[in-house]
Amino acid sequence: MVNLTRIYTRTGDAGKTRLSDLSETTKADPRVDAYGDVDEANSLLGLVTTQADLPEHVREVLRHIQNELFDCGADLSNPKVANPPYEPLRIIQPNIDRLEGWCDEFGDPLPPLRSFILPGGTQTASLLHLARSVVRRAERAGWVAAELYGTEQTSDERPGGVNLLALGYLNRLSDLLFILARVIGQEAGEVLWVPGRDREIADPKAARRRDRITGSGPRAEPTPAS
């Protein structure tokens, strides 16, 4: 049971913090970056769940994911060591399998993509894209930690490794959030990326400048020799 009697402790004022195993580290530790990004993603998903146009089934899925993100943050903040004094909270393969099942459930009915998608369309879809990008950042931070600390258990004084399943979970979650953003965006219409060479430019001078840079403008016919 969690018992929070005081929110401020002043213990982190010197730039240090403690991981879940109570070991001390700097707040610049990539582990701290990773679980901090997970926390940010969780906050964004909380905002998504308050949106009036969110289907109830999607809301239930996101509420479940919010709980698992807490588990994921706890996992990333707990180095892998042999014979821990207590069983750490870890992401396990069934967590990832569940995400993949939701990816199939929500993704299979969607129309195929013919272009990349720009965040937009509706506020809810945009928030899901924002959450997806933060989850991607959390995954990248986790991999920085994995490169620094490895992914194996340690049995000596070295810091323990990072659980690869936690990183796999974040990877799959970003896929699911992309799919859910597409689901929400269907009614308003998805905003598709238009490559630079195909975009219309309203300013004629800017259009001519791009044509000169890319060499795609009309070429003058050579003047016949007299």
Residue pairs with C-beta under 8 A, 6 or more apart in sequence:
11 17
11 18
12 27
15 26
15 27
15 28
16 24
16 25
16 26
16 27
17 24
17 25
17 26
17 27
17 29
17 32
18 24
18 25
19 25
19 31
19 77
19 78
19 79
20 74
20 77
20 78
20 88
20 89
21 78
21 79
21 81
21 84
21 88
21 160
23 79
23 159
25 31
25 32
25 159
26 32
29 145
30 141
30 142
30 144
30 145
30 148
31 76
31 77
31 79
31 145
31 149
31 162
32 77
33 141
33 144
33 145
34 76
34 138
34 141
34 142
34 144
34 145
35 72
35 73
35 74
35 76
35 77
35 138
36 141
37 134
37 135
37 137
37 138
37 141
38 69
38 72
38 73
38 76
38 135
38 138
38 170
39 69
39 73
40 134
40 138
41 69
41 131
41 134
41 135
41 138
42 66
42 69
42 70
42 73
44 127
44 130
44 131
44 134
45 62
45 65
45 66
45 69
45 131
46 66
47 127
48 54
48 62
48 124
48 127
48 128
48 131
49 59
49 62
49 63
49 66
51 123
51 124
51 127
53 122
53 124
53 184
54 62
54 124
54 184
55 183
58 106
58 180
58 183
58 184
61 102
61 180
62 180
65 99
65 173
65 176
68 91
68 95
68 169
69 173
71 89
71 90
71 91
71 95
72 91
72 166
72 169
72 170
74 88
74 89
75 88
75 89
75 90
75 91
75 163
75 165
75 166
76 142
76 145
76 162
76 163
76 166
78 88
78 89
78 90
79 149
79 154
79 159
79 160
79 161
79 162
80 151
80 152
80 153
80 154
80 160
80 161
80 162
80 163
81 153
81 154
81 155
81 160
82 153
82 154
82 155
83 155
90 163
90 165
90 166
91 163
91 165
91 166
91 168
91 169
92 165
93 165
95 165
95 169
96 165
96 168
96 169
96 172
99 169
99 172
99 173
99 175
99 176
100 172
102 176
103 172
103 175
103 176
103 179
106 176
106 179
106 180
106 183
107 179
107 182
110 179
110 182
110 183
110 186
114 192
115 192
115 193
115 194
116 192
116 193
117 129
117 181
117 182
117 185
117 190
117 191
117 192
117 193
118 191
118 192
118 193
119 125
119 126
119 129
119 130
119 181
119 191
120 126
120 191
121 184
121 185
121 188
121 189
121 190
121 191
122 184
122 185
122 187
122 188
124 184
125 181
125 182
125 184
125 185
125 188
126 181
128 177
128 178
128 180
128 181
128 184
129 177
129 178
129 181
131 177
132 174
132 177
132 178
132 181
135 170
135 173
135 174
135 177
136 170
136 174
138 170
139 167
139 170
139 171
139 174
142 162
142 166
142 167
142 170
143 167
145 162
146 161
146 162
146 164
146 167
149 159
149 160
149 161
149 162
150 161
150 162
151 161
151 162
151 163
151 164
152 161
153 160
153 161
154 160
154 161
182 190
185 191
196 210
197 214
197 216
201 207
201 210
208 217
210 216
211 217
211 218
